[in-house]
């Protein structure tokens, strides 16, 4: 079976670059808001999906994708894991979350011109 996923949603934050110090590799990261399906339209929730774009594709993302823009994302589903130290208990906690490794994207519709087209705010995570 192929590992492929396609989503359509709005970009929730300006794409940013993360550089890995030991290798110098760069990845461009951003998130996309999609609506969760619900049989009750009053209960629709926003699902935030993290996207990673490597190499030349990341450069293209930085040049073309802006916050609030509707996009079609094609990629491979992966799990990103990291270990966080809990300073209070002295415990190490492994955190895993799904991420899409971008293989291609397409811009949809018009570029947003005002705040009415912006996705709702992404919940912020307190970093340790």
MOPAC internal coordinates of N, CA, C and O (Angstrom, degrees):
PM7 1SCF
backbone

  N    0.0000 0     0.00 0     0.00 0    0    0    0
  C    1.4561 1     0.00 0     0.00 0    1    0    0
  C    1.5209 1   110.23 1     0.00 0    2    1    0
  O    1.2310 1   121.17 1   -34.62 1    3    2    1
  N    1.3070 1   115.37 1   145.38 1    3    2    1
  C    1.4535 1   121.44 1   176.37 1    5    3    2
  C    1.5129 1   110.63 1   -82.14 1    6    5    3
  O    1.2310 1   120.61 1   -34.93 1    7    6    5
  N    1.3140 1   116.44 1   145.07 1    7    6    5
  C    1.4520 1   122.11 1   173.16 1    9    7    6
  C    1.5197 1   106.52 1   -99.90 1   10    9    7
  O    1.2310 1   120.55 1   -86.26 1   11   10    9
  N    1.3288 1   116.55 1    93.74 1   11   10    9
  C    1.4597 1   119.44 1   177.87 1   13   11   10
  C    1.5196 1   109.37 1  -140.95 1   14   13   11
  O    1.2310 1   121.52 1   -31.62 1   15   14   13
  N    1.3262 1   114.69 1   148.38 1   15   14   13
  C    1.4525 1   120.84 1  -179.17 1   17   15   14
  C    1.5192 1   107.95 1  -144.01 1   18   17   15
  O    1.2310 1   120.97 1   -36.28 1   19   18   17
  N    1.3319 1   115.75 1   143.72 1   19   18   17
  C    1.4586 1   122.10 1   175.80 1   21   19   18
  C    1.5161 1   107.94 1  -130.13 1   22   21   19
  O    1.2310 1   120.64 1   -48.78 1   23   22   21
  N    1.3293 1   116.37 1   131.22 1   23   22   21
  C    1.4656 1   121.26 1   176.21 1   25   23   22
  C    1.5216 1   108.65 1  -131.69 1   26   25   23
  O    1.2310 1   121.18 1   -23.02 1   27   26   25
  N    1.3273 1   115.35 1   156.98 1   27   26   25
  C    1.4578 1   122.10 1   173.72 1   29   27   26
  C    1.5149 1   106.52 1  -126.86 1   30   29   27
  O    1.2310 1   120.43 1   -51.47 1   31   30   29
  N    1.3225 1   116.78 1   128.53 1   31   30   29
  C    1.4533 1   120.20 1  -179.75 1   33   31   30
  C    1.5152 1   111.07 1  -170.07 1   34   33   31
  O    1.2310 1   121.25 1     9.84 1   35   34   33
  N    1.3259 1   115.22 1  -170.16 1   35   34   33
  C    1.4648 1   121.31 1  -179.85 1   37   35   34
  C    1.5255 1   110.42 1  -110.05 1   38   37   35
  O    1.2310 1   121.64 1   -39.86 1   39   38   37
  N    1.3220 1   114.47 1   140.14 1   39   38   37
  C    1.4614 1   121.26 1   179.65 1   41   39   38
  C    1.5260 1   108.29 1   -69.84 1   42   41   39
  O    1.2310 1   120.74 1   -51.27 1   43   42   41
  N    1.3321 1   116.19 1   128.73 1   43   42   41
  C    1.4545 1   120.99 1  -174.32 1   45   43   42
  C    1.5097 1   115.48 1   -95.64 1   46   45   43
  O    1.2310 1   120.14 1   166.69 1   47   46   45
  N    1.3119 1   117.33 1   -13.31 1   47   46   45
  C    1.4641 1   120.41 1  -179.69 1   49   47   46
  C    1.5158 1   108.68 1  -153.01 1   50   49   47
  O    1.2310 1   120.92 1   -22.97 1   51   50   49
  N    1.3231 1   115.85 1   157.03 1   51   50   49
  C    1.4586 1   120.38 1   176.93 1   53   51   50
  C    1.5246 1   108.51 1   -64.56 1   54   53   51
  O    1.2310 1   119.59 1   -50.92 1   55   54   53
  N    1.3323 1   118.39 1   129.08 1   55   54   53
  C    1.4691 1   119.91 1   178.26 1   57   55   54
  C    1.5302 1   110.66 1   -57.96 1   58   57   55
  O    1.2310 1   120.90 1   -38.05 1   59   58   57
  N    1.3306 1   115.89 1   141.95 1   59   58   57
  C    1.4693 1   120.86 1  -179.68 1   61   59   58
  C    1.5239 1   109.96 1  -134.82 1   62   61   59
  O    1.2310 1   120.96 1   -24.65 1   63   62   61
  N    1.3271 1   115.78 1   155.35 1   63   62   61
  C    1.4579 1   122.07 1  -176.69 1   65   63   62
  C    1.5189 1   110.49 1   -98.93 1   66   65   63
  O    1.2310 1   120.95 1   -42.78 1   67   66   65
  N    1.3311 1   115.78 1   137.22 1   67   66   65
  C    1.4643 1   122.70 1   173.19 1   69   67   66
  C    1.5246 1   106.70 1  -118.16 1   70   69   67
  O    1.2310 1   120.59 1   -51.33 1   71   70   69
  N    1.3389 1   116.47 1   128.67 1   71   70   69
  C    1.4630 1   121.69 1   178.99 1   73   71   70
  C    1.5150 1   108.78 1  -109.71 1   74   73   71
  O    1.2310 1   120.74 1   -46.63 1   75   74   73
  N    1.3164 1   116.20 1   133.37 1   75   74   73
  C    1.4564 1   121.52 1   178.38 1   77   75   74
  C    1.5211 1   108.19 1   -89.92 1   78   77   75
  O    1.2310 1   120.85 1   -61.95 1   79   78   77
  N    1.3425 1   115.97 1   118.05 1   79   78   77
  C    1.4575 1   121.93 1  -173.83 1   81   79   78
  C    1.5086 1   115.42 1   -59.06 1   82   81   79
  O    1.2310 1   119.91 1   140.34 1   83   82   81
  N    1.3253 1   117.77 1   -39.66 1   83   82   81
  C    1.4588 1   119.99 1  -175.46 1   85   83   82
  C    1.5235 1   112.85 1   -72.39 1   86   85   83
  O    1.2310 1   119.76 1   150.46 1   87   86   85
  N    1.3322 1   118.06 1   -29.54 1   87   86   85
  C    1.4668 1   120.47 1  -176.81 1   89   87   86
  C    1.5244 1   113.25 1  -114.91 1   90   89   87
  O    1.2310 1   120.31 1   158.69 1   91   90   89
  N    1.3147 1   117.01 1   -21.31 1   91   90   89
  C    1.4588 1   120.57 1  -175.69 1   93   91   90
  C    1.5174 1   113.37 1    79.42 1   94   93   91
  O    1.2310 1   119.94 1  -179.16 1   95   94   93
  N    1.3305 1   117.73 1     0.84 1   95   94   93
  C    1.4668 1   121.05 1   177.47 1   97   95   94
  C    1.5234 1   109.78 1   -64.84 1   98   97   95
  O    1.2310 1   121.08 1   -32.73 1   99   98   97
  N    1.3340 1   115.54 1   147.27 1   99   98   97
  C    1.4607 1   120.83 1  -179.42 1  101   99   98
  C    1.5167 1   110.27 1  -122.43 1  102  101   99
  O    1.2310 1   121.32 1   -37.20 1  103  102  101
  N    1.3180 1   115.07 1   142.80 1  103  102  101
  C    1.4580 1   121.84 1   174.41 1  105  103  102
  C    1.5254 1   107.49 1  -133.24 1  106  105  103
  O    1.2310 1   120.82 1   -40.46 1  107  106  105
  N    1.3192 1   116.03 1   139.54 1  107  106  105
  C    1.4580 1   121.60 1   175.63 1  109  107  106
  C    1.5199 1   107.39 1   -98.17 1  110  109  107
  O    1.2310 1   120.77 1   -50.42 1  111  110  109
  N    1.3316 1   116.14 1   129.58 1  111  110  109
  C    1.4585 1   121.92 1  -176.08 1  113  111  110
  C    1.5251 1   110.29 1  -119.22 1  114  113  111
  O    1.2310 1   121.17 1   -36.87 1  115  114  113
  N    1.3296 1   115.36 1   143.13 1  115  114  113
  C    1.4539 1   122.01 1   172.92 1  117  115  114
  C    1.5235 1   107.83 1  -160.20 1  118  117  115
  O    1.2310 1   120.41 1    -8.43 1  119  118  117
  N    1.3253 1   116.82 1   171.57 1  119  118  117
  C    1.4646 1   120.06 1   179.45 1  121  119  118
  C    1.5223 1   109.52 1  -125.99 1  122  121  119
  O    1.2310 1   121.57 1   -26.59 1  123  122  121
  N    1.3302 1   114.60 1   153.41 1  123  122  121
  C    1.4602 1   121.67 1  -179.74 1  125  123  122
  C    1.5270 1   108.18 1  -125.54 1  126  125  123
  O    1.2310 1   120.91 1   -46.26 1  127  126  125
  N    1.3327 1   115.87 1   133.74 1  127  126  125
  C    1.4625 1   122.16 1   177.77 1  129  127  126
  C    1.5215 1   109.34 1   -93.59 1  130  129  127
  O    1.2310 1   120.87 1   -53.30 1  131  130  129
  N    1.3274 1   115.94 1   126.70 1  131  130  129
  C    1.4603 1   121.50 1   174.46 1  133  131  130
  C    1.5234 1   107.98 1  -126.59 1  134  133  131
  O    1.2310 1   120.82 1   -28.64 1  135  134  133
  N    1.3109 1   116.04 1   151.36 1  135  134  133
  C    1.4637 1   120.35 1   178.71 1  137  135  134
  C    1.5194 1   109.55 1   -85.05 1  138  137  135
  O    1.2310 1   120.99 1   -48.34 1  139  138  137
  N    1.3322 1   115.72 1   131.66 1  139  138  137
  C    1.4629 1   120.29 1   174.77 1  141  139  138
  C    1.5203 1   108.36 1   -75.00 1  142  141  139
  O    1.2310 1   120.66 1   -38.90 1  143  142  141
  N    1.3185 1   116.34 1   141.10 1  143  142  141
  C    1.4594 1   120.83 1   177.40 1  145  143  142
  C    1.5214 1   109.40 1   -69.95 1  146  145  143
  O    1.2310 1   120.98 1   -42.15 1  147  146  145
  N    1.3143 1   115.73 1   137.85 1  147  146  145
  C    1.4583 1   121.71 1   175.71 1  149  147  146
  C    1.5216 1   107.74 1  -147.44 1  150  149  147
  O    1.2310 1   120.62 1   -40.39 1  151  150  149
  N    1.3286 1   116.42 1   139.61 1  151  150  149
  C    1.4638 1   119.38 1   177.36 1  153  151  150
  C    1.5270 1   110.66 1   -69.93 1  154  153  151
  O    1.2310 1   120.22 1   160.36 1  155  154  153
  N    1.3242 1   117.19 1   -19.64 1  155  154  153
  C    1.4530 1   122.45 1   177.04 1  157  155  154
  C    1.5256 1   107.96 1  -106.39 1  158  157  155
  O    1.2310 1   120.29 1   -72.08 1  159  158  157
  N    1.3257 1   117.05 1   107.92 1  159  158  157
  C    1.4672 1   120.58 1  -174.84 1  161  159  158
  C    1.5252 1   112.77 1   -63.07 1  162  161  159
  O    1.2310 1   119.63 1   160.56 1  163  162  161
  N    1.3394 1   118.31 1   -19.44 1  163  162  161
  C    1.4618 1   121.04 1   177.72 1  165  163  162
  C    1.5239 1   111.99 1   -74.03 1  166  165  163
  O    1.2310 1   120.15 1   165.23 1  167  166  165
  N    1.3191 1   117.33 1   -14.77 1  167  166  165
  C    1.4569 1   121.04 1  -175.43 1  169  167  166
  C    1.5244 1   113.23 1  -108.21 1  170  169  167
  O    1.2310 1   119.72 1  -163.21 1  171  170  169
  N    1.3262 1   118.14 1    16.79 1  171  170  169
  C    1.4593 1   119.32 1  -179.66 1  173  171  170
  C    1.5232 1   110.37 1   -63.91 1  174  173  171
  O    1.2310 1   121.55 1   -43.60 1  175  174  173
  N    1.3145 1   114.64 1   136.40 1  175  174  173
  C    1.4587 1   121.00 1   179.15 1  177  175  174
  C    1.5184 1   108.73 1  -120.17 1  178  177  175
  O    1.2310 1   121.34 1   -21.67 1  179  178  177
  N    1.3160 1   115.04 1   158.33 1  179  178  177
  C    1.4556 1   120.37 1   177.38 1  181  179  178
  C    1.5174 1   109.31 1   -94.43 1  182  181  179
  O    1.2310 1   121.06 1   -47.40 1  183  182  181
  N    1.3065 1   115.59 1   132.60 1  183  182  181
  C    1.4615 1   122.60 1   176.07 1  185  183  182
  C    1.5219 1   107.14 1  -108.02 1  186  185  183
  O    1.2310 1   120.20 1   -54.21 1  187  186  185
  N    1.3389 1   117.22 1   125.79 1  187  186  185
  C    1.4640 1   122.08 1   179.68 1  189  187  186
  C    1.5148 1   109.20 1   -97.23 1  190  189  187
  O    1.2310 1   120.73 1   -52.77 1  191  190  189
  N    1.3291 1   116.21 1   127.23 1  191  190  189
  C    1.4587 1   121.46 1  -178.73 1  193  191  190
  C    1.5241 1   108.71 1  -119.19 1  194  193  191
  O    1.2310 1   120.77 1   -53.11 1  195  194  193
  N    1.3323 1   116.13 1   126.89 1  195  194  193
  C    1.4628 1   121.82 1   178.62 1  197  195  194
  C    1.5222 1   110.09 1   -81.65 1  198  197  195
  O    1.2310 1   121.21 1   -40.45 1  199  198  197
  N    1.3341 1   115.29 1   139.55 1  199  198  197
  C    1.4579 1   122.44 1  -178.50 1  201  199  198
  C    1.5255 1   108.61 1  -123.39 1  202  201  199
  O    1.2310 1   120.26 1   -44.68 1  203  202  201
  N    1.3418 1   117.10 1   135.32 1  203  202  201
  C    1.4667 1   123.36 1   174.48 1  205  203  202
  C    1.5201 1   108.59 1  -116.74 1  206  205  203
  O    1.2310 1   120.48 1   -50.38 1  207  206  205
  N    1.3326 1   116.68 1   129.62 1  207  206  205
  C    1.4723 1   122.10 1   178.21 1  209  207  206
  C    1.5250 1   108.50 1  -123.08 1  210  209  207
  O    1.2310 1   120.67 1   -59.47 1  211  210  209
  N    1.3193 1   116.32 1   120.53 1  211  210  209
  C    1.4619 1   121.89 1  -175.35 1  213  211  210
  C    1.5233 1   111.42 1  -101.38 1  214  213  211
  O    1.2310 1   121.16 1   -25.66 1  215  214  213
  N    1.3289 1   115.39 1   154.34 1  215  214  213
  C    1.4657 1   124.64 1   170.31 1  217  215  214
  C    1.5266 1   112.62 1    55.77 1  218  217  215
  O    1.2310 1   120.14 1    44.53 1  219  218  217
  N    1.3315 1   117.34 1  -135.47 1  219  218  217
  C    1.4613 1   122.11 1  -175.79 1  221  219  218
  C    1.5129 1   113.41 1   -62.37 1  222  221  219
  O    1.2310 1   120.57 1   148.68 1  223  222  221
  N    1.3180 1   116.51 1   -31.32 1  223  222  221
  C    1.4610 1   119.99 1   177.99 1  225  223  222
  C    1.5301 1   109.73 1   -65.10 1  226  225  223
  O    1.2310 1   120.58 1   142.47 1  227  226  225
  N    1.3237 1   116.50 1   -37.53 1  227  226  225
  C    1.4593 1   120.55 1   175.95 1  229  227  226
  C    1.5214 1   112.04 1   -62.76 1  230  229  227
  O    1.2310 1   120.55 1   139.53 1  231  230  229
  N    1.3294 1   116.55 1   -40.47 1  231  230  229
  C    1.4683 1   120.73 1   177.23 1  233  231  230
  C    1.5246 1   110.59 1   -61.69 1  234  233  231
  O    1.2310 1   120.59 1   139.18 1  235  234  233
  N    1.3237 1   116.48 1   -40.82 1  235  234  233
  C    1.4684 1   121.13 1   179.10 1  237  235  234
  C    1.5313 1   111.22 1   -65.43 1  238  237  235
  O    1.2310 1   120.86 1   140.82 1  239  238  237
  N    1.3410 1   115.95 1   -39.18 1  239  238  237
  C    1.4689 1   120.71 1   177.16 1  241  239  238
  C    1.5251 1   110.00 1   -59.74 1  242  241  239
  O    1.2310 1   120.30 1   132.77 1  243  242  241
  N    1.3376 1   117.04 1   -47.23 1  243  242  241
  C    1.4650 1   120.82 1  -178.54 1  245  243  242
  C    1.5270 1   112.14 1   -59.68 1  246  245  243
  O    1.2310 1   120.24 1   147.15 1  247  246  245
  N    1.3204 1   117.14 1   -32.85 1  247  246  245
  C    1.4640 1   121.48 1  -177.58 1  249  247  246
  C    1.5231 1   113.11 1   -81.71 1  250  249  247
  O    1.2310 1   119.53 1   154.85 1  251  250  249
  N    1.3345 1   118.51 1   -25.15 1  251  250  249
  C    1.4695 1   119.40 1  -169.55 1  253  251  250
  C    1.5255 1   115.85 1  -120.97 1  254  253  251
  O    1.2310 1   119.33 1   154.07 1  255  254  253
  N    1.3148 1   118.88 1   -25.93 1  255  254  253
  C    1.4684 1   120.06 1  -174.31 1  257  255  254
  C    1.5216 1   110.06 1   -96.26 1  258  257  255
  O    1.2310 1   120.98 1   -49.09 1  259  258  257
  N    1.3373 1   115.73 1   130.91 1  259  258  257
  C    1.4569 1   121.91 1   178.56 1  261  259  258
  C    1.5237 1   109.95 1  -126.26 1  262  261  259
  O    1.2310 1   121.03 1   -19.86 1  263  262  261
  N    1.3153 1   115.63 1   160.14 1  263  262  261
  C    1.4606 1   121.61 1   178.47 1  265  263  262
  C    1.5274 1   109.57 1   -57.84 1  266  265  263
  O    1.2310 1   120.86 1   -45.01 1  267  266  265
  N    1.3280 1   115.97 1   134.99 1  267  266  265
  C    1.4585 1   121.91 1   178.06 1  269  267  266
  C    1.5141 1   114.52 1    89.86 1  270  269  267
  O    1.2310 1   119.98 1   168.09 1  271  270  269
  N    1.3242 1   117.64 1   -11.91 1  271  270  269
  C    1.4690 1   121.82 1  -177.80 1  273  271  270
  C    1.5198 1   110.49 1   -72.93 1  274  273  271
  O    1.2310 1   120.42 1   -44.59 1  275  274  273
  N    1.3294 1   116.80 1   135.41 1  275  274  273
  C    1.4650 1   120.63 1   175.04 1  277  275  274
  C    1.5247 1   108.22 1   -80.18 1  278  277  275
  O    1.2310 1   121.05 1   -47.19 1  279  278  277
  N    1.3374 1   115.60 1   132.81 1  279  278  277
  C    1.4609 1   121.18 1  -176.54 1  281  279  278
  C    1.5213 1   110.92 1  -137.53 1  282  281  279
  O    1.2310 1   121.54 1   -26.65 1  283  282  281
  N    1.3275 1   114.66 1   153.35 1  283  282  281
  C    1.4629 1   122.06 1   167.29 1  285  283  282
  C    1.5187 1   105.45 1  -103.44 1  286  285  283
  O    1.2310 1   120.51 1   -55.04 1  287  286  285
  N    1.3235 1   116.63 1   124.96 1  287  286  285
  C    1.4606 1   122.97 1  -177.65 1  289  287  286
  C    1.5223 1   108.85 1  -111.67 1  290  289  287
  O    1.2310 1   120.44 1   -52.16 1  291  290  289
  N    1.3224 1   116.77 1   127.84 1  291  290  289
  C    1.4626 1   122.89 1   172.95 1  293  291  290
  C    1.5209 1   107.34 1  -117.36 1  294  293  291
  O    1.2310 1   120.82 1   -43.27 1  295  294  293
  N    1.3246 1   116.04 1   136.73 1  295  294  293
  C    1.4560 1   118.02 1  -179.67 1  297  295  294
  C    1.5104 1   112.82 1  -173.57 1  298  297  295
  O    1.2310 1   122.06 1    13.15 1  299  298  297
  N    1.3279 1   113.67 1  -166.85 1  299  298  297
  C    1.4622 1   122.10 1   177.93 1  301  299  298
  C    1.5246 1   108.18 1  -114.30 1  302  301  299
  O    1.2310 1   120.79 1   -44.16 1  303  302  301
  N    1.3129 1   116.10 1   135.84 1  303  302  301
  C    1.4527 1   121.11 1   178.45 1  305  303  302
  C    1.5195 1   109.50 1   -78.01 1  306  305  303
  O    1.2310 1   120.71 1   -48.38 1  307  306  305
  N    1.3258 1   116.25 1   131.62 1  307  306  305
  C    1.4629 1   121.90 1   179.09 1  309  307  306
  C    1.5244 1   108.40 1  -137.99 1  310  309  307
  O    1.2310 1   120.99 1   -12.50 1  311  310  309
  N    1.3139 1   115.72 1   167.50 1  311  310  309
  C    1.4592 1   121.90 1   176.34 1  313  311  310
  C    1.5225 1   107.94 1  -113.65 1  314  313  311
  O    1.2310 1   120.91 1   -54.97 1  315  314  313
  N    1.3214 1   115.86 1   125.03 1  315  314  313
  C    1.4611 1   122.11 1   176.86 1  317  315  314
  C    1.5271 1   107.48 1  -100.15 1  318  317  315
  O    1.2310 1   120.49 1   -51.69 1  319  318  317
  N    1.3194 1   116.68 1   128.31 1  319  318  317
  C    1.4677 1   120.93 1  -178.42 1  321  319  318
  C    1.5192 1   110.40 1  -127.90 1  322  321  319
  O    1.2310 1   121.33 1   -34.91 1  323  322  321
  N    1.3128 1   115.07 1   145.09 1  323  322  321
  C    1.4610 1   120.48 1   172.77 1  325  323  322
  C    1.5217 1   108.35 1  -150.25 1  326  325  323
  O    1.2310 1   121.12 1   -17.72 1  327  326  325
  N    1.3192 1   115.47 1   162.28 1  327  326  325
  C    1.4584 1   121.09 1  -179.52 1  329  327  326
  C    1.5184 1   108.70 1  -108.50 1  330  329  327
  O    1.2310 1   121.30 1   -47.33 1  331  330  329
  N    1.3309 1   115.11 1   132.67 1  331  330  329
  C    1.4577 1   121.47 1  -179.93 1  333  331  330
  C    1.5210 1   108.29 1  -117.95 1  334  333  331
  O    1.2310 1   120.79 1   -46.50 1  335  334  333
  N    1.3176 1   116.09 1   133.50 1  335  334  333
  C    1.4628 1   120.67 1   177.47 1  337  335  334
  C    1.5196 1   109.36 1   -88.42 1  338  337  335
  O    1.2310 1   120.57 1   -52.75 1  339  338  337
  N    1.3330 1   116.51 1   127.25 1  339  338  337
  C    1.4583 1   122.09 1   175.50 1  341  339  338
  C    1.5204 1   107.05 1   -88.93 1  342  341  339
  O    1.2310 1   120.57 1   -71.62 1  343  342  341
  N    1.3221 1   116.52 1   108.38 1  343  342  341
  C    1.4613 1   120.94 1  -174.55 1  345  343  342
  C    1.5264 1   112.63 1   -66.11 1  346  345  343
  O    1.2310 1   119.89 1   147.95 1  347  346  345
  N    1.3218 1   117.82 1   -32.05 1  347  346  345
  C    1.4639 1   120.56 1  -178.18 1  349  347  346
  C    1.5219 1   111.75 1   -69.47 1  350  349  347
  O    1.2310 1   120.24 1   132.69 1  351  350  349
  N    1.3234 1   117.15 1   -47.31 1  351  350  349
  C    1.4628 1   121.53 1  -176.20 1  353  351  350
  C    1.5180 1   112.92 1   -94.90 1  354  353  351
  O    1.2310 1   120.09 1   165.83 1  355  354  353
  N    1.3201 1   117.43 1   -14.17 1  355  354  353
  C    1.4539 1   120.57 1  -176.15 1  357  355  354
  C    1.5186 1   113.06 1    72.93 1  358  357  355
  O    1.2310 1   120.39 1  -162.35 1  359  358  357
  N    1.3337 1   116.85 1    17.65 1  359  358  357
  C    1.4579 1   121.31 1  -178.87 1  361  359  358
  C    1.5213 1   110.73 1   -96.25 1  362  361  359
  O    1.2310 1   121.24 1   -25.76 1  363  362  361
  N    1.3201 1   115.23 1   154.24 1  363  362  361
  C    1.4531 1   121.04 1   172.67 1  365  363  362
  C    1.5232 1   107.75 1  -102.52 1  366  365  363
  O    1.2310 1   121.06 1   -48.23 1  367  366  365
  N    1.3205 1   115.57 1   131.77 1  367  366  365
  C    1.4548 1   121.25 1  -178.88 1  369  367  366
  C    1.5267 1   108.29 1  -118.30 1  370  369  367
  O    1.2310 1   120.47 1   -52.54 1  371  370  369
  N    1.3320 1   116.71 1   127.46 1  371  370  369
  C    1.4573 1   120.98 1   176.65 1  373  371  370
  C    1.5241 1   108.15 1   -90.72 1  374  373  371
  O    1.2310 1   120.97 1   -54.43 1  375  374  373
  N    1.3202 1   115.74 1   125.57 1  375  374  373
  C    1.4533 1   121.67 1  -179.28 1  377  375  374
  C    1.5205 1   108.31 1  -113.76 1  378  377  375
  O    1.2310 1   120.85 1   -50.70 1  379  378  377
  N    1.3298 1   115.99 1   129.30 1  379  378  377
  C    1.4647 1   121.80 1   179.11 1  381  379  378
  C    1.5208 1   108.88 1  -125.98 1  382  381  379
  O    1.2310 1   120.85 1   -38.69 1  383  382  381
  N    1.3319 1   115.98 1   141.31 1  383  382  381
  C    1.4629 1   119.85 1   177.81 1  385  383  382
  C    1.5190 1   109.09 1  -148.35 1  386  385  383
  O    1.2310 1   120.56 1   -28.30 1  387  386  385
  N    1.3278 1   116.53 1   151.70 1  387  386  385
  C    1.4676 1   119.15 1   178.35 1  389  387  386
  C    1.5262 1   110.48 1   -73.91 1  390  389  387
  O    1.2310 1   121.20 1   -31.83 1  391  390  389
  N    1.3125 1   115.31 1   148.17 1  391  390  389
  C    1.4631 1   122.39 1   176.40 1  393  391  390
  C    1.5282 1   107.43 1  -145.88 1  394  393  391
  O    1.2310 1   120.65 1   -32.23 1  395  394  393
  N    1.3110 1   116.37 1   147.77 1  395  394  393
  C    1.4627 1   120.00 1   175.40 1  397  395  394
  C    1.5232 1   108.18 1  -100.65 1  398  397  395
  O    1.2310 1   120.88 1   -54.74 1  399  398  397
  N    1.3380 1   115.91 1   125.26 1  399  398  397
  C    1.4633 1   121.20 1   173.33 1  401  399  398
  C    1.5250 1   106.58 1   -88.17 1  402  401  399
  O    1.2310 1   121.10 1   -69.52 1  403  402  401
  N    1.3151 1   115.49 1   110.48 1  403  402  401
  C    1.4580 1   122.78 1  -171.82 1  405  403  402
  C    1.5255 1   112.15 1   -63.31 1  406  405  403
  O    1.2310 1   120.87 1   -47.23 1  407  406  405
  N    1.3421 1   115.94 1   132.77 1  407  406  405
  C    1.4675 1   120.99 1   172.44 1  409  407  406
  C    1.5291 1   111.13 1  -113.83 1  410  409  407
  O    1.2310 1   120.04 1   152.43 1  411  410  409
  N    1.3403 1   117.53 1   -27.57 1  411  410  409
  C    1.4669 1   121.81 1   174.34 1  413  411  410
  C    1.5242 1   108.66 1  -165.26 1  414  413  411
  O    1.2310 1   121.13 1   -17.73 1  415  414  413
  N    1.3276 1   115.43 1   162.27 1  415  414  413
  C    1.4637 1   119.67 1   176.45 1  417  415  414
  C    1.5184 1   109.20 1  -150.80 1  418  417  415
  O    1.2310 1   121.38 1   -20.00 1  419  418  417
  N    1.3420 1   114.97 1   160.00 1  419  418  417
  C    1.4608 1   122.36 1   177.53 1  421  419  418
  C    1.5195 1   107.65 1  -137.06 1  422  421  419
  O    1.2310 1   120.40 1   -40.51 1  423  422  421
  N    1.3128 1   116.84 1   139.49 1  423  422  421
  C    1.4580 1   121.71 1   175.75 1  425  423  422
  C    1.5196 1   108.61 1   -84.04 1  426  425  423
  O    1.2310 1   120.17 1   -38.14 1  427  426  425
  N    1.3360 1   117.27 1   141.86 1  427  426  425
  C    1.4610 1   122.59 1  -179.32 1  429  427  426
  C    1.5208 1   109.60 1  -118.54 1  430  429  427
  O    1.2310 1   120.74 1   -30.43 1  431  430  429
  N    1.2970 1   116.20 1   149.57 1  431  430  429
  C    1.4557 1   121.15 1   171.88 1  433  431  430
  C    1.5107 1   113.74 1    57.19 1  434  433  431
  O    1.2310 1   121.81 1    16.06 1  435  434  433
  N    1.3256 1   114.14 1  -163.94 1  435  434  433
  C    1.4590 1   121.09 1  -179.56 1  437  435  434
  C    1.5211 1   110.47 1   -86.74 1  438  437  435
  O    1.2310 1   121.41 1   -25.64 1  439  438  437
  N    1.3168 1   114.90 1   154.36 1  439  438  437
  C    1.4598 1   120.64 1   174.68 1  441  439  438
  C    1.5268 1   107.78 1   -66.90 1  442  441  439
  O    1.2310 1   119.51 1   -46.82 1  443  442  441
  N    1.3467 1   118.54 1   133.18 1  443  442  441
  C    1.4638 1   120.41 1  -179.14 1  445  443  442
  C    1.5290 1   110.87 1   -62.05 1  446  445  443
  O    1.2310 1   121.12 1   -37.85 1  447  446  445
  N    1.3467 1   115.46 1   142.15 1  447  446  445
  C    1.4610 1   119.86 1  -178.02 1  449  447  446
  C    1.5172 1   113.25 1  -113.93 1  450  449  447
  O    1.2310 1   119.94 1   169.56 1  451  450  449
  N    1.3498 1   117.72 1   -10.44 1  451  450  449
  C    1.4600 1   119.11 1  -179.92 1  453  451  450
  C    1.5193 1   110.71 1  -149.08 1  454  453  451
  O    1.2310 1   120.64 1    -3.25 1  455  454  453
  N    1.3056 1   116.38 1   176.75 1  455  454  453
  C    1.4616 1   122.17 1  -176.44 1  457  455  454
  C    1.5227 1   112.93 1   -67.47 1  458  457  455
  O    1.2310 1   119.37 1   159.96 1  459  458  457
  N    1.3478 1   118.80 1   -20.04 1  459  458  457
  C    1.4641 1   120.34 1  -179.77 1  461  459  458
  C    1.5190 1   111.98 1   -62.64 1  462  461  459
  O    1.2310 1   120.19 1   154.66 1  463  462  461
  N    1.3187 1   117.24 1   -25.34 1  463  462  461
  C    1.4556 1   121.34 1  -178.09 1  465  463  462
  C    1.5223 1   113.34 1   -92.89 1  466  465  463
  O    1.2310 1   119.98 1  -179.72 1  467  466  465
  N    1.3140 1   117.64 1     0.28 1  467  466  465
  C    1.4540 1   120.68 1  -177.08 1  469  467  466
  C    1.5235 1   110.12 1   -79.33 1  470  469  467
  O    1.2310 1   119.80 1   -37.03 1  471  470  469
  N    1.3381 1   118.00 1   142.97 1  471  470  469
  C    1.4593 1   119.82 1   175.06 1  473  471  470
  C    1.5190 1   109.65 1   -68.84 1  474  473  471
  O    1.2310 1   121.05 1   -20.09 1  475  474  473
  N    1.3289 1   115.60 1   159.91 1  475  474  473
  C    1.4533 1   118.14 1   177.99 1  477  475  474
  C    1.5191 1   109.50 1   -63.79 1  478  477  475
  O    1.2310 1   120.70 1   -23.12 1  479  478  477
  N    1.3142 1   116.26 1   156.88 1  479  478  477
  C    1.4603 1   121.15 1  -174.17 1  481  479  478
  C    1.5064 1   112.02 1   -61.04 1  482  481  479
  O    1.2310 1   121.55 1   -42.00 1  483  482  481
  N    1.3282 1   114.64 1   138.00 1  483  482  481
  C    1.4565 1   121.02 1   176.45 1  485  483  482
  C    1.5200 1   107.78 1   -77.66 1  486  485  483
  O    1.2310 1   120.02 1   -44.76 1  487  486  485
  N    1.3301 1   117.56 1   135.24 1  487  486  485
  C    1.4530 1   119.11 1   178.51 1  489  487  486
  C    1.5222 1   109.93 1   -61.31 1  490  489  487
  O    1.2310 1   120.89 1   -45.35 1  491  490  489
  N    1.3302 1   115.91 1   134.65 1  491  490  489
  C    1.4618 1   118.60 1   179.24 1  493  491  490
  C    1.5219 1   109.31 1   -87.71 1  494  493  491
  O    1.2310 1   121.26 1   -34.64 1  495  494  493
  N    1.3169 1   115.20 1   145.36 1  495  494  493
  C    1.4541 1   121.23 1   178.18 1  497  495  494
  C    1.5064 1   108.64 1  -106.69 1  498  497  495
  O    1.2310 1   120.21 1   -48.40 1  499  498  497
  N    1.3032 1   117.21 1   131.60 1  499  498  497
  C    1.4536 1   121.50 1   178.77 1  501  499  498
  C    1.5191 1   108.20 1   -73.55 1  502  501  499
  O    1.2310 1   120.74 1   -57.43 1  503  502  501
  N    1.3175 1   116.20 1   122.57 1  503  502  501
  C    1.4639 1   119.01 1   179.86 1  505  503  502
  C    1.5130 1   109.84 1   -89.85 1  506  505  503
  O    1.2310 1   121.50 1   -30.47 1  507  506  505
  N    1.3384 1   114.73 1   149.53 1  507  506  505
  C    1.4597 1   119.75 1  -177.59 1  509  507  506
  C    1.4987 1   110.92 1   -83.75 1  510  509  507
  O    1.2310 1   120.10 1   180.00 1  511  510  509

